[in-house]
Amino acid sequence: MAVTNDELREEFSEFGLQILNEVGDLKDKLDQQHHVWKRAENVAKHFDVSLGTVKSWKRRGLITGYKHDKIVIYDVLVIERDLFQVEN
């Protein structure tokens, strides 16, 4: 069975679209798993609020701190998403 160049081009074009879609899906998945960790002082600077405000958010359960060695760090992207409803 002979295959024409046009048939091959069409088949490769379909494969190319599938690959591009899968790469896009993978990029979206990786972007969702991305974290930006900062200490409380830097979280305050990032959001242009006082350190007391960051501590208040934590006390009220609005944000979660994670202990890394002896330092508490916060995921800025999660704070943006949950507290300020910013899409990342």
Wavefront OBJ file of the C-alpha trace (Angstrom):
o trace
v 0.000 0.000 0.000
v 1.445 3.321 -1.052
v 1.196 6.411 1.093
v 1.188 9.858 -0.434
v 3.127 12.822 0.866
v -0.138 14.602 1.689
v -1.277 11.681 3.830
v 2.053 11.655 5.672
v 1.896 15.424 6.231
v -1.626 15.147 7.623
v -0.615 12.292 9.949
v 2.456 14.174 11.207
v 0.369 17.322 11.676
v -2.051 15.399 13.899
v 0.851 13.981 15.925
v 2.306 17.454 16.290
v -0.977 18.819 17.649
v -1.257 15.920 20.102
v 2.286 16.512 21.333
v 1.694 20.262 21.731
v -1.496 19.608 23.710
v 0.247 17.106 25.976
v 3.165 19.488 26.558
v 0.701 22.263 27.445
v -1.128 19.974 29.888
v 2.174 18.975 31.496
v 3.251 22.615 31.803
v -0.070 23.484 33.481
v 0.369 20.597 35.904
v 3.917 21.660 36.775
v 2.839 25.277 37.227
v 0.190 24.157 39.707
v 2.843 22.392 41.771
v 5.124 25.438 41.905
v 5.756 27.004 45.299
v 7.390 30.255 46.416
v 8.520 29.878 50.017
v 9.227 32.957 52.143
v 9.753 33.772 55.788
v 7.132 35.894 57.558
v 9.167 39.099 57.172
v 9.431 38.593 53.426
v 5.748 37.651 53.146
v 4.954 40.999 54.795
v 7.170 42.835 52.287
v 5.683 40.876 49.371
v 2.129 41.887 50.264
v 3.125 45.331 51.574
v 1.680 44.665 55.031
v 3.181 44.655 58.506
v 4.734 41.612 60.151
v 1.935 41.846 62.729
v -0.622 41.413 59.944
v 1.090 38.238 58.735
v 1.141 36.879 62.292
v -2.536 37.819 62.675
v -3.404 35.916 59.481
v -1.608 32.886 60.900
v -3.340 33.120 64.318
v -6.738 33.388 62.626
v -5.964 30.351 60.457
v -6.031 32.288 57.187
v -2.526 31.151 56.230
v -0.453 28.117 57.146
v 3.198 28.186 58.105
v 5.443 25.190 57.486
v 8.424 24.460 59.673
v 11.655 23.970 57.743
v 14.509 23.153 60.102
v 13.910 25.815 62.785
v 12.403 28.396 60.446
v 8.706 28.841 59.643
v 8.093 29.485 55.949
v 4.968 30.345 53.978
v 3.949 29.559 50.400
v 3.284 32.953 48.822
v 1.426 31.477 45.850
v -0.999 29.661 48.153
v -1.567 32.873 50.117
v -2.257 34.757 46.878
v -4.665 32.072 45.713
v -6.501 31.489 49.001
v -6.423 34.876 50.681
v -6.547 37.209 47.717
v -8.137 34.911 45.074
v -5.342 35.630 42.600
v -5.060 33.051 39.797
v -1.499 31.831 39.250
l 1 2 3 4 5 6 7 8 9 10 11 12 13 14 15 16 17 18 19 20 21 22 23 24 25 26 27 28 29 30 31 32 33 34 35 36 37 38 39 40 41 42 43 44 45 46 47 48 49 50 51 52 53 54 55 56 57 58 59 60 61 62 63 64 65 66 67 68 69 70 71 72 73 74 75 76 77 78 79 80 81 82 83 84 85 86 87 88
